Amino acid sequence: MGRAGIKKKIMQLVNKKLQVRHYPQIPCKPFIVNVKDEFEAKKIADVLANQHLWLYENRIIPDYSNAVEVVMWDEDSDGEGTPDWVSYFNEAECMEWEEFEETYLSEMAAG
C-alpha cells in the first residue's frame, strides 16, 4: 500500500490554561509553572523530573519521593459550575496526560 492511502492523525491540543505541578517531597505543596501548551508542559515536566533525579543521584537529597503532574483550568470542574484546576484530559483525543504524552510527545527530549 502506498503512502497515498495512509492518513496521519493530526494532534489536537486543548484550548485551556495549563500548569505543570512538581511535588518535590510527597506530601507537600507543589512548585507550579504555568505553561502555554502541551509541548511546553512536556519540556517543563521532563526538566523538573530530571533535575530531581540528578539531585538524588548526586546525594543532595536523601530519597526520591516526588511527583509531577499536568493540570488544566476547567470552568466547570465538578459539573455544577465550580471553576478549578483539574487533571489534564484532552476531550478531542479522549486521552489523559500520560497517554497523550506517550502518543504524541514521547520523541521530545528535555533540554
C-alpha positions in Angstrom: 0.0 0.0 0.0 1.4 3.4 -1.0 1.6 6.4 1.3 -1.4 8.0 -0.5 -3.7 5.6 1.2 -2.5 6.4 4.7 -3.9 9.3 6.7 -1.8 10.6 9.5 -3.7 11.7 12.6 -3.2 15.4 13.5 -2.7 16.1 17.2 -5.4 18.2 18.8 -4.3 20.5 21.7 -6.6 21.6 24.5 -7.7 25.3 24.5 -7.3 25.7 28.3 -4.8 27.2 30.7 -2.2 24.5 31.7 0.1 24.1 34.6 2.9 21.7 35.5 3.0 20.9 39.2 6.1 19.5 40.8 5.8 18.0 44.3 9.5 17.6 45.4 8.7 15.7 48.5 5.3 13.9 49.0 3.3 15.2 50.8 4.0 18.9 50.2 2.7 22.0 48.3 3.6 21.9 44.6 6.0 24.1 42.7 3.8 25.4 39.9 4.8 26.5 36.4 2.2 28.0 34.1 2.7 26.7 30.5 1.3 27.8 27.1 0.6 24.3 25.6 1.3 20.6 25.8 4.8 21.0 24.2 5.9 23.4 26.9 4.3 21.2 29.6 6.3 18.2 28.4 9.5 20.1 28.4 9.0 21.6 31.9 7.8 18.3 33.4 10.9 16.5 31.9 13.3 19.2 33.2 11.8 19.1 36.7 11.8 15.3 36.9 15.4 15.0 35.5 16.6 17.7 37.9 15.1 15.9 40.8 16.7 12.6 39.7 20.1 14.4 39.4 19.7 15.7 42.9 19.1 12.2 44.2 21.8 10.5 42.2 24.3 13.1 43.5 23.2 12.6 47.1 21.9 16.1 47.5 18.5 14.8 48.6 18.1 11.6 50.6 15.3 9.9 48.7 13.3 10.0 45.5 9.8 10.7 46.6 8.5 13.3 44.1 5.6 13.7 41.6 5.0 15.8 38.5 1.5 16.4 37.1 -0.1 18.4 34.4 -3.4 20.1 35.2 -5.7 22.4 33.3 -8.2 25.1 34.2 -11.8 24.0 34.0 -14.7 26.4 34.3 -17.0 23.6 35.4 -14.7 21.3 37.3 -17.4 19.5 39.3 -20.4 19.6 36.9 -22.0 22.3 39.0 -20.2 25.3 37.6 -17.3 25.5 40.0 -14.1 26.6 38.3 -10.9 24.9 39.4 -7.7 23.1 38.3 -8.3 19.5 37.3 -6.1 16.7 35.9 -5.3 17.1 32.2 -7.8 15.4 29.9 -7.9 16.0 26.2 -11.5 15.6 25.1 -10.8 15.8 21.4 -8.2 12.9 21.7 -10.0 11.1 24.6 -6.7 11.0 26.4 -5.3 11.7 29.9 -1.9 13.3 30.1 0.2 10.1 30.2 -1.4 8.7 27.1 -1.3 12.0 25.2 2.4 12.4 26.1 3.2 8.8 25.1 1.2 9.0 21.8 2.4 12.4 20.6 5.3 13.8 22.7 7.5 10.8 23.5 10.1 11.8 20.9 10.7 15.1 22.7 13.8 15.3 25.0 14.3 17.7 27.8 17.0 20.3 27.3 
